[in-house]
Every structure is written in C-alpha cells, then in structure tokens.
Amino acid sequence: MRFDLSRIIRRIDGLDELLAPFSNEEIDAVVKEMPTDRAPGPDGFNGCFLKSCWQIIKEDFYRMCQDFHGGKLDITSISEGYITLIPKISSPETANDYRPITLLNCYLLQAAINDAFARHLIDLPLPCNHSGDFLVVQYADDTILVMPACPDQSACMETILEDYAASVGLKINFHKSTLIPINIDRQCAIELARVFGCSVGSLPFTYLGLPMGTTRPTLLELMPLVHGVERKMSTALSLMSSGAKLTLVNSTVTLMLIYAMCTIKLHPKVIEHLNKLRRYCLRAKNSEDGVKNNSLAAWELVCRTKRKGGLGVIDIKTQNVALLLKHLFKFYNREEVPG
C-alpha cells in the first residue's frame, strides 16, 4: 500500500454509538424501510421477499447481526469482487475481444485525490466556495477527471493514479485514455498528454454511450443510439405473437432509451427514427410477398393507455420531457445538487 490511510481517510467524530450492539427494533426498522422491488445483494432476494417472510427468517438475521458485532462472522467475502467480461465489439469471438472489469476499492482513489486536493497539490479548474470532494466521475471502468491545464498538477495526478494501481493490484491503461482539451492550444495539450502517456482527443466525446460536449448533440452524434436499438431488434419478429411484440417494445426497446432520455433532449429526427423502429417491431408479419409492416391504427392511438383504447406503448417524446423535468425539480428543491 503506497498511501497513508490514516491521513487520506477522514476521521469522523461522534460515532461511538455505532459500537453499540444491534437491537432487534433497529433491524426490524431497516427491513421495514427497504424498497420492495430492489435486491440488497447478488442473491436476488428483494425487499418484498424479506418483508413477506420476515416472521420466518428474522431470528436468523438477529443471530447474524449479533455474530457480526461480536466478531464471530466471517466477512472475508466483503473484499471479494466479481470479474465481469464486457465485450469491446458487437460480435466478440476471442478473449481479447472482452474487457474484464471489477468494482473494487473505488473509494480509495477518491480519498487519495481528496487528500491531494486538501494539501493544495491539485486544484479544480474553476473556483469553488466549498471544500468538499474533488470531482471524480466514475462508472464501472470509466473515469473522468476535470483538471486545470497545469503540468505540475498533471504529474501529481499521474503519480496518484500509479500509486492507486499499485496498491489495489490493478493496471491503468494510459494508452487507452484520452485527454480532452478545453480552451487550450494544441501544443499545451500534447505536452499534458505526454505526462500521462495518453492521446489527445476533442469534443464531443462518447461517455457511457452518449456524446458529451459544450453544445447540443447533433443528429449524427445521436445516431449510434438508434443503431443500438436497431441491433437489439429480434430477427424472429415475424414469428412472434402480437402480445410478445408489445412486450418486446415496452420491456426492451423502449427501456433501452431511458438513460439517454434522462440525460439529454432527443432530436426530433431521432425520435422519428426510434418510433419507426418501434412501429416495425410491433407490426412486422409474414406474407406471401415477404415481411410487411402494415399499419392497423394511428401511432397516436397506439400510444394511448389501454383504458383509453390504446396499447399502452410509451410515448418517448413525452417521456423524454418528463424525465428531464426531474432535474428542474431537484434543482428547485435543492435535492442532490452540488454544493
């Protein structure tokens, strides 16, 4: 371990009550407040199961919590990780076509960067009034660091990343990373990229499947989203029943768009292409002249709720606006808003 954990992990006073044994009332209250449709672990037992069977299994949970407090419970599995293979290409054939990832020790990197930030070894690119965490955006194996164009701070960050990799036994592929310059000249960007040993990119770039830039995404930049939906379309649509097609449209095709619709307002042409794919998925059928896509009702009628005579297909244009409104609600009520 190359980090001084006693320094980079902040101590919080007033937590002595956490050393007290668990009471049955506390455990009952936690189970009662659990969401019914979310699983607490990889075993798949969600809150609905725990609440329904609590009178049967609660004694086992009480005993487990008591053993944990007394140090008798084997908790070595906490430091274990599941290695998942993520395909790099659409049709992987060999082991080199997959990227192995595991979610371990993510907090250590944030803590190490926060320590350097507190010691003024690195700084934020924009002035900030609060002294919270340094901005590190992480999801799975994708990480975004926002820094000022300073060679000294870049060298410090590169050292932190190397120490983090050596401490947890991972390897950071700097040659697969990209430096995205904003309002700096090309030569300065090349020198900063040389510090990390990475390449120089440009805006917009793709993060989690969506284009990121300083302007609104164009139609061309959003077309990979349409192509991703098209690839998920089953080749056996003509053999599926009408009910199966409706389930496919609502449960698979439409749900693939939720993340994008929560993030950006889709281009009208993109919505038009997506609706065209959903109409084909819903209406495709075999005939003597091949697969046909005959319309039996207006799309507006299809998107109505079943109570109003429709099929309950989600209107993605309306849903896109509704999902984006949650950001306005959170901003107005100051929920999950950066300080």
C-alpha positions as CSV (number, residue, x, y, z in Angstrom):
1,M,0.0,0.0,0.0
2,R,1.5,3.3,-1.1
3,F,-1.0,5.5,0.6
4,D,-1.1,6.7,4.2
5,L,-4.6,5.6,5.0
6,S,-4.6,7.3,8.4
7,R,-4.2,10.6,6.6
8,I,-6.4,10.2,3.4
9,I,-9.4,8.6,5.1
10,R,-11.1,11.3,7.2
11,R,-11.9,10.6,10.8
12,I,-15.5,11.5,11.8
13,D,-16.1,12.2,15.5
14,G,-19.2,11.4,17.4
15,L,-19.7,7.9,16.0
16,D,-19.1,6.0,19.3
17,E,-22.8,4.9,19.3
18,L,-22.0,2.7,16.2
19,L,-20.1,0.4,18.6
20,A,-23.3,-0.4,20.5
21,P,-24.9,-3.9,19.7
22,F,-27.7,-4.0,17.2
23,S,-31.1,-4.1,18.7
24,N,-34.0,-6.2,17.2
25,E,-36.0,-3.0,16.9
26,E,-33.3,-1.4,14.7
27,I,-33.1,-4.4,12.5
28,D,-36.9,-4.5,12.1
29,A,-36.9,-0.8,11.2
30,V,-34.3,-1.3,8.5
31,V,-36.2,-4.1,6.9
32,K,-39.4,-2.2,7.1
33,E,-37.9,0.8,5.2
34,M,-36.4,-1.3,2.5
35,P,-37.8,-0.8,-1.1
36,T,-39.9,-3.8,-2.1
37,D,-38.5,-4.0,-5.7
38,R,-34.8,-3.8,-5.1
39,A,-32.4,-6.6,-4.2
40,P,-29.8,-5.9,-1.4
41,G,-27.3,-8.3,-2.8
42,P,-26.4,-10.7,-5.7
43,D,-28.6,-13.4,-4.2
44,G,-31.7,-11.7,-5.7
45,F,-33.9,-11.7,-2.6
46,N,-35.6,-8.3,-2.7
47,G,-37.4,-6.3,0.0
48,C,-40.7,-7.9,-0.9
49,F,-39.4,-11.4,0.0
50,L,-37.8,-10.2,3.2
51,K,-40.9,-8.4,4.4
52,S,-43.2,-11.2,3.5
53,C,-41.1,-13.9,5.2
54,W,-39.7,-11.8,8.0
55,Q,-41.5,-13.7,10.7
56,I,-39.9,-16.9,9.5
57,I,-36.3,-15.7,8.9
58,K,-35.9,-12.8,11.4
59,E,-34.2,-15.0,14.1
60,D,-31.5,-15.9,11.6
61,F,-30.9,-12.2,10.8
62,Y,-30.8,-11.3,14.5
63,R,-28.2,-14.0,15.1
64,M,-26.2,-12.9,12.1
65,C,-26.1,-9.3,13.3
66,Q,-25.1,-10.4,16.8
67,D,-22.2,-12.6,15.4
68,F,-21.1,-9.6,13.2
69,H,-20.9,-7.3,16.3
70,G,-19.1,-9.9,18.3
71,G,-16.5,-10.6,15.6
72,K,-17.6,-14.2,15.1
73,L,-18.9,-13.7,11.5
74,D,-16.7,-14.5,8.5
75,I,-16.7,-11.3,6.4
76,T,-13.9,-12.1,4.1
77,S,-16.3,-12.1,1.2
78,I,-16.7,-8.3,1.6
79,S,-13.3,-7.8,-0.1
80,E,-14.2,-10.2,-2.9
81,G,-15.1,-9.0,-6.3
82,Y,-17.0,-10.3,-9.4
83,I,-15.0,-10.0,-12.6
84,T,-17.3,-9.2,-15.5
85,L,-16.3,-9.5,-19.2
86,I,-17.5,-6.5,-21.2
87,P,-17.4,-7.0,-25.0
88,K,-15.3,-4.4,-26.8
89,I,-17.0,-5.1,-30.2
90,S,-20.5,-6.1,-31.2
91,S,-19.6,-9.7,-32.1
92,P,-16.8,-10.9,-29.8
93,E,-15.1,-14.1,-30.8
94,T,-11.9,-14.4,-28.7
95,A,-10.8,-13.5,-25.2
96,N,-9.1,-10.4,-26.5
97,D,-12.5,-9.0,-27.6
98,Y,-13.6,-8.7,-23.9
99,R,-12.6,-6.2,-21.3
100,P,-12.5,-7.6,-17.7
101,I,-13.7,-5.2,-15.0
102,T,-14.4,-5.5,-11.3
103,L,-15.7,-2.8,-8.9
104,L,-13.2,-2.8,-6.0
105,N,-11.6,-0.1,-3.9
106,C,-13.3,2.7,-5.9
107,Y,-13.4,4.9,-2.7
108,L,-9.6,4.6,-2.3
109,L,-9.0,6.6,-5.5
110,Q,-11.5,9.3,-4.5
111,A,-9.9,9.5,-1.0
112,A,-6.4,9.8,-2.4
113,I,-7.4,12.6,-4.8
114,N,-9.2,14.4,-2.0
115,D,-6.1,14.2,0.1
116,A,-4.0,15.8,-2.6
117,F,-6.8,18.4,-3.1
118,A,-6.8,19.3,0.6
119,R,-3.0,19.7,0.6
120,H,-3.3,22.0,-2.5
121,L,-1.3,19.7,-4.7
122,I,-4.1,19.8,-7.2
123,D,-6.9,22.3,-7.8
124,L,-10.2,22.5,-9.5
125,P,-10.3,24.2,-12.9
126,L,-13.0,26.6,-11.7
127,P,-13.1,28.5,-8.4
128,C,-15.3,26.8,-5.8
129,N,-16.7,28.1,-2.5
130,H,-16.9,24.8,-0.7
131,S,-14.1,22.4,0.4
132,G,-15.8,19.1,-0.4
133,D,-14.6,16.3,-2.6
134,F,-12.6,16.7,-5.8
135,L,-14.8,16.0,-8.8
136,V,-14.2,12.4,-9.9
137,V,-16.9,10.9,-12.2
138,Q,-16.7,7.1,-12.0
139,Y,-19.0,4.4,-13.5
140,A,-17.7,0.8,-13.8
141,D,-14.2,1.2,-15.5
142,D,-14.9,4.6,-16.9
143,T,-13.4,7.6,-15.0
144,I,-13.5,11.3,-15.8
145,L,-11.1,13.7,-14.1
146,V,-11.5,17.5,-14.6
147,M,-8.3,19.5,-14.0
148,P,-6.7,22.8,-15.0
149,A,-4.0,22.7,-17.7
150,C,-1.1,22.6,-15.3
151,P,1.9,20.3,-16.0
152,D,2.8,20.1,-12.2
153,Q,-0.8,19.1,-11.3
154,S,-0.9,16.6,-14.1
155,A,2.3,15.0,-12.9
156,C,0.8,14.8,-9.3
157,M,-2.4,13.2,-10.6
158,E,-0.4,10.7,-12.7
159,T,1.6,9.7,-9.6
160,I,-1.7,9.3,-7.6
161,L,-3.1,7.0,-10.4
162,E,0.1,4.9,-10.5
163,D,0.1,4.5,-6.7
164,Y,-3.6,3.6,-6.7
165,A,-3.0,0.9,-9.3
166,A,0.0,-0.5,-7.4
167,S,-2.0,-0.5,-4.1
168,V,-5.0,-2.4,-5.4
169,G,-3.2,-4.7,-7.9
170,L,-4.8,-3.2,-11.0
171,K,-3.3,-1.7,-14.1
172,I,-4.3,1.6,-15.7
173,N,-4.0,1.6,-19.5
174,F,-3.0,5.2,-20.1
175,H,-2.5,4.5,-23.8
176,K,-6.3,3.8,-23.9
177,S,-7.1,7.0,-22.1
178,T,-7.8,10.4,-23.8
179,L,-7.1,13.9,-22.8
180,I,-9.8,16.3,-23.9
181,P,-8.5,19.9,-24.0
182,I,-10.9,22.8,-23.4
183,N,-9.8,26.4,-24.4
184,I,-6.1,25.5,-24.5
185,D,-3.8,25.4,-27.5
186,R,-2.8,22.2,-29.3
187,Q,0.9,22.2,-28.2
188,C,-0.1,22.6,-24.5
189,A,-2.5,19.7,-24.8
190,I,0.2,17.5,-26.4
191,E,2.6,18.3,-23.5
192,L,0.0,17.4,-20.9
193,A,-0.9,14.2,-22.7
194,R,2.8,13.2,-22.7
195,V,2.7,13.4,-18.9
196,F,0.0,10.7,-18.7
197,G,1.2,8.8,-21.8
198,C,-2.3,9.1,-23.4
199,S,-3.7,10.5,-26.7
200,V,-5.3,13.9,-27.3
201,G,-9.0,13.9,-28.3
202,S,-11.6,16.5,-28.9
203,L,-15.1,17.5,-28.1
204,P,-17.6,15.9,-28.3
205,F,-16.5,12.5,-26.9
206,T,-18.6,9.5,-26.0
207,Y,-19.2,8.6,-22.4
208,L,-21.5,5.8,-21.4
209,G,-22.8,5.7,-24.9
210,L,-23.8,9.3,-25.1
211,P,-22.0,12.3,-26.7
212,M,-20.5,14.8,-24.3
213,G,-19.6,18.3,-25.4
214,T,-20.3,22.0,-24.9
215,T,-23.1,22.2,-27.5
216,R,-26.3,20.3,-28.0
217,P,-25.7,16.9,-29.6
218,T,-26.4,16.8,-33.4
219,L,-28.4,14.2,-35.2
220,L,-25.3,12.5,-36.4
221,E,-23.9,12.2,-32.9
222,L,-27.1,10.6,-31.7
223,M,-27.4,8.0,-34.5
224,P,-25.4,5.4,-32.6
225,L,-28.3,5.3,-30.1
226,V,-30.6,4.5,-33.0
227,H,-28.3,1.8,-34.3
228,G,-28.0,0.3,-30.9
229,V,-31.8,-0.1,-30.7
230,E,-31.9,-1.5,-34.2
231,R,-29.3,-4.2,-33.3
232,K,-31.5,-5.3,-30.5
233,M,-34.4,-6.0,-32.8
234,S,-35.1,-9.7,-33.0
235,T,-34.8,-11.4,-36.3
236,A,-37.8,-13.5,-35.3
237,L,-40.3,-10.7,-35.1
238,S,-42.5,-12.2,-37.9
239,L,-42.8,-15.4,-35.8
240,M,-43.8,-13.6,-32.6
241,S,-47.4,-13.1,-31.4
242,S,-48.9,-9.6,-31.1
243,G,-48.7,-9.8,-27.3
244,A,-45.0,-10.8,-27.4
245,K,-44.2,-7.9,-29.8
246,L,-45.9,-5.5,-27.5
247,T,-43.9,-6.8,-24.5
248,L,-40.7,-6.5,-26.5
249,V,-41.4,-2.9,-27.4
250,N,-42.3,-1.8,-23.9
251,S,-39.9,-4.0,-21.9
252,T,-36.8,-4.0,-24.0
253,V,-36.8,-1.5,-26.9
254,T,-38.2,1.5,-25.0
255,L,-36.3,0.8,-21.8
256,M,-33.0,1.0,-23.7
257,L,-33.7,4.7,-24.2
258,I,-34.4,5.6,-20.5
259,Y,-30.8,6.6,-19.7
260,A,-30.5,8.8,-22.8
261,M,-33.8,10.4,-22.2
262,C,-32.9,11.2,-18.5
263,T,-29.8,13.0,-19.7
264,I,-30.5,14.9,-22.9
265,K,-33.4,16.1,-25.0
266,L,-33.6,13.8,-28.1
267,H,-33.5,15.4,-31.5
268,P,-36.9,15.2,-33.2
269,K,-35.4,13.2,-36.1
270,V,-34.0,10.7,-33.6
271,I,-37.5,10.3,-32.1
272,E,-38.9,9.8,-35.5
273,H,-36.3,7.1,-36.3
274,L,-36.9,5.4,-33.0
275,N,-40.7,5.4,-33.5
276,K,-40.2,3.9,-36.9
277,L,-38.2,1.0,-35.4
278,R,-40.8,0.5,-32.7
279,R,-43.7,0.5,-35.3
280,Y,-41.8,-2.1,-37.3
281,C,-41.2,-4.2,-34.2
282,L,-44.9,-4.0,-33.4
283,R,-46.4,-4.6,-36.8
284,A,-44.0,-6.8,-38.7
285,K,-45.5,-10.0,-40.0
286,N,-45.0,-12.6,-42.7
287,S,-46.9,-12.5,-46.0
288,E,-46.6,-14.0,-49.5
289,D,-44.6,-11.0,-50.5
290,G,-42.2,-11.2,-47.5
291,V,-42.2,-9.4,-44.2
292,K,-44.7,-6.5,-44.3
293,N,-45.2,-3.6,-41.9
294,N,-48.9,-2.7,-42.3
295,S,-50.4,0.0,-40.1
296,L,-53.7,-1.0,-38.5
297,A,-54.1,2.1,-36.3
298,A,-52.6,5.6,-36.0
299,W,-49.4,5.7,-33.8
300,E,-51.0,8.3,-31.5
301,L,-53.8,5.8,-30.8
302,V,-51.3,3.0,-30.2
303,C,-49.5,5.2,-27.6
304,R,-52.7,5.8,-25.6
305,T,-53.2,3.9,-22.4
306,K,-55.2,0.7,-22.5
307,R,-58.0,2.4,-20.6
308,K,-58.4,4.9,-23.4
309,G,-58.4,2.3,-26.2
310,G,-54.6,2.2,-26.9
311,L,-52.0,-0.5,-26.5
312,G,-50.1,1.3,-23.7
313,V,-46.9,1.9,-25.8
314,I,-44.9,4.6,-24.2
315,D,-44.7,8.0,-26.0
316,I,-40.9,8.6,-25.9
317,K,-41.3,12.3,-26.7
318,T,-43.5,12.9,-23.7
319,Q,-41.4,10.7,-21.5
320,N,-38.2,12.5,-22.5
321,V,-39.6,15.8,-21.3
322,A,-41.0,14.2,-18.1
323,L,-37.7,12.6,-17.3
324,L,-35.8,15.9,-17.8
325,L,-38.2,17.8,-15.6
326,K,-36.9,15.8,-12.6
327,H,-33.6,17.8,-12.9
328,L,-35.6,21.1,-12.6
329,F,-37.5,19.7,-9.6
330,K,-34.2,18.6,-7.9
331,F,-32.6,22.0,-8.6
332,Y,-35.6,23.9,-7.3
333,N,-35.8,21.8,-4.2
334,R,-32.0,21.5,-3.8
335,E,-32.0,17.8,-3.9
336,E,-28.8,16.1,-4.9
337,V,-27.4,19.5,-6.1
338,P,-23.6,20.0,-5.9
339,G,-22.7,22.5,-3.2
